[in-house]
Amino acid sequence: MKQVVDKYPKDLIKKASQIKAIFFDVDGVLTDGGIIYDDTGRETKRFNVKDGYIISHLKKAGIVVGIITGRDSKIVSNRASELKLDFCHQGIVNKYEVFEKLTDFYKLKKKQVAFIGDDINDLNILRACGLSASPADGLSYVRHEVDLVTQVKGGQGALREVADLVLASQGLLEKIVTVG
């Protein structure tokens, strides 16, 4: 959609138009980064429905979508399953190594992958991928390294903002919005 792409520089739109996969972190990207434990030690997280809703449209567009995260959480497994993500890699110490394996597995060039991250362990991927993004509240030294700092914070639709840019730059968002 014109109003989505018009707010971005032409070089960013060009990068977004080449994206065939969106990989992302969880804590600080899909969530606000908070981890809540109740009295029994049970962990809870809060996800944004706007991020979840766009996943099916990305997949229909042939865009590979998945998680690479440093923590391991049953909640994340459940959310990934619910959204029917292409993959969910958790407990990853070296995210870049997994990124490389995934690009090989899906036969992608690094420039065809967008990555959304917010912390130190995301930097190697953010420096190598085709379209790098951080939520508005990502660490300052991460925000300074990325192509796009989203207008929203982690857990408030950061993935949705990147997905809308990618879909709009490829001429797909307007059809999605029109059809509903």
C-alpha positions as CSV (number, residue, x, y, z in Angstrom):
1,M,0.0,0.0,0.0
2,K,1.2,3.4,-1.0
3,Q,0.8,5.0,2.5
4,V,2.9,2.2,4.1
5,V,5.9,2.4,1.6
6,D,5.8,6.2,1.2
7,K,7.0,6.7,4.8
8,Y,10.2,4.7,4.2
9,P,13.3,5.6,2.2
10,K,13.6,4.1,-1.3
11,D,16.6,2.0,-0.4
12,L,14.7,0.4,2.5
13,I,11.7,-0.4,0.2
14,K,14.1,-2.0,-2.3
15,K,15.6,-4.2,0.5
16,A,12.1,-5.1,1.7
17,S,11.0,-6.0,-1.8
18,Q,13.6,-8.8,-2.0
19,I,12.6,-10.5,1.3
20,K,11.6,-14.2,1.1
21,A,11.9,-14.9,4.9
22,I,11.4,-13.1,8.2
23,F,13.2,-14.5,11.2
24,F,12.9,-13.0,14.6
25,D,13.8,-13.1,18.3
26,V,11.0,-13.5,20.9
27,D,11.8,-11.7,24.2
28,G,11.9,-8.0,23.4
29,V,10.5,-8.5,19.9
30,L,7.3,-10.6,20.1
31,T,7.0,-9.7,23.8
32,D,7.9,-6.6,25.8
33,G,10.9,-8.6,27.2
34,G,9.3,-9.2,30.6
35,I,9.1,-12.6,32.0
36,I,6.5,-13.2,34.7
37,Y,6.7,-16.0,37.2
38,D,3.8,-16.9,39.5
39,D,4.2,-18.3,43.0
40,T,4.6,-21.9,41.6
41,G,7.3,-20.8,39.2
42,R,5.1,-21.0,36.2
43,E,6.2,-18.6,33.5
44,T,3.9,-16.4,31.5
45,K,4.5,-14.1,28.5
46,R,2.3,-11.6,26.6
47,F,2.2,-11.7,22.8
48,N,0.6,-9.1,20.5
49,V,-2.3,-10.4,18.3
50,K,-1.3,-8.1,15.5
51,D,2.0,-9.9,15.1
52,G,0.3,-13.2,15.2
53,Y,-2.4,-12.3,12.7
54,I,0.0,-11.3,9.9
55,I,1.9,-14.6,10.0
56,S,-0.8,-16.5,7.9
57,H,-0.6,-13.7,5.3
58,L,3.2,-13.9,5.1
59,K,3.0,-17.7,4.7
60,K,0.3,-17.4,2.0
61,A,2.7,-15.0,0.2
62,G,5.4,-17.7,0.3
63,I,7.5,-16.0,3.0
64,V,9.3,-18.3,5.4
65,V,8.6,-17.2,9.0
66,G,10.3,-18.4,12.2
67,I,11.9,-17.9,15.6
68,I,15.6,-18.0,16.6
69,T,15.8,-17.3,20.3
70,G,18.3,-17.7,23.1
71,R,15.8,-18.8,25.8
72,D,13.8,-22.0,25.9
73,S,10.2,-21.8,26.8
74,K,7.2,-24.1,26.5
75,I,5.1,-20.9,26.0
76,V,7.1,-20.0,22.9
77,S,6.7,-23.6,21.6
78,N,3.0,-23.3,22.0
79,R,2.8,-19.9,20.3
80,A,4.9,-21.1,17.4
81,S,2.7,-24.1,17.0
82,E,-0.5,-22.0,17.2
83,L,0.9,-19.6,14.5
84,K,2.1,-22.5,12.4
85,L,5.6,-21.0,12.0
86,D,8.0,-22.7,9.7
87,F,10.4,-23.3,12.5
88,C,11.1,-22.4,16.1
89,H,14.7,-22.7,17.3
90,Q,15.0,-22.1,21.1
91,G,17.9,-22.2,23.6
92,I,20.3,-21.1,20.9
93,V,23.6,-19.8,22.0
94,N,25.0,-19.0,18.6
95,K,22.1,-17.5,16.6
96,Y,24.2,-16.7,13.6
97,E,25.1,-20.4,13.1
98,V,21.4,-21.3,13.1
99,F,20.7,-18.4,10.7
100,E,23.3,-19.7,8.3
101,K,21.9,-23.3,8.5
102,L,18.3,-21.9,7.8
103,T,19.4,-19.9,4.8
104,D,21.0,-23.0,3.4
105,F,18.0,-25.2,4.2
106,Y,15.5,-22.8,2.6
107,K,17.9,-22.0,-0.3
108,L,17.9,-18.3,0.5
109,K,20.5,-15.7,0.0
110,K,21.2,-13.7,3.2
111,K,19.9,-10.6,1.4
112,Q,16.5,-12.3,1.1
113,V,16.1,-12.6,4.9
114,A,14.8,-10.0,7.3
115,F,15.7,-10.3,10.9
116,I,14.2,-8.6,13.9
117,G,16.3,-8.5,17.1
118,D,16.9,-6.3,20.1
119,D,20.0,-7.4,21.9
120,I,23.7,-8.3,21.7
121,N,23.1,-11.9,20.6
122,D,21.2,-10.7,17.6
123,L,23.9,-8.4,16.2
124,N,25.7,-10.9,14.0
125,I,22.5,-11.8,12.2
126,L,21.4,-8.2,12.0
127,R,24.7,-7.3,10.3
128,A,24.4,-10.1,7.8
129,C,20.8,-10.2,6.7
130,G,19.1,-8.3,3.9
131,L,16.8,-6.2,6.0
132,S,17.6,-5.7,9.7
133,A,15.1,-4.3,12.2
134,S,14.9,-3.6,15.9
135,P,11.9,-2.5,18.0
136,A,11.9,1.1,19.2
137,D,13.1,-0.1,22.6
138,G,15.9,-2.3,21.4
139,L,19.3,-1.5,23.0
140,S,20.7,1.7,21.6
141,Y,23.8,0.0,20.1
142,V,21.5,-2.5,18.3
143,R,19.2,0.3,17.0
144,H,22.3,2.0,15.5
145,E,23.2,-1.0,13.5
146,V,19.8,-1.8,11.8
147,D,18.1,-0.7,8.6
148,L,14.8,-0.1,10.4
149,V,13.9,0.9,14.0
150,T,10.2,0.2,14.3
151,Q,7.8,2.9,15.6
152,V,6.6,0.5,18.2
153,K,8.3,-1.2,21.1
154,G,8.8,-4.9,21.4
155,G,5.5,-6.8,22.1
156,Q,3.5,-3.9,20.6
157,G,3.5,-5.1,17.0
158,A,7.1,-4.7,15.9
159,L,6.9,-7.9,13.7
160,R,3.7,-6.6,12.2
161,E,5.4,-3.3,11.2
162,V,8.2,-5.1,9.4
163,A,5.8,-7.6,7.8
164,D,3.5,-4.8,6.5
165,L,6.6,-3.1,5.0
166,V,7.7,-6.3,3.3
167,L,4.2,-7.1,2.0
168,A,3.6,-3.6,0.8
169,S,7.0,-3.3,-0.9
170,Q,6.1,-6.5,-2.8
171,G,2.7,-5.2,-3.8
172,L,0.9,-7.7,-1.6
173,L,-0.5,-5.7,1.3
174,E,-3.2,-3.9,-0.7
175,K,-4.8,-7.1,-1.8
176,I,-4.7,-8.5,1.8
177,V,-6.3,-5.3,3.1
178,T,-8.9,-5.2,0.3
179,V,-9.9,-8.8,0.7
180,G,-9.9,-8.6,4.5
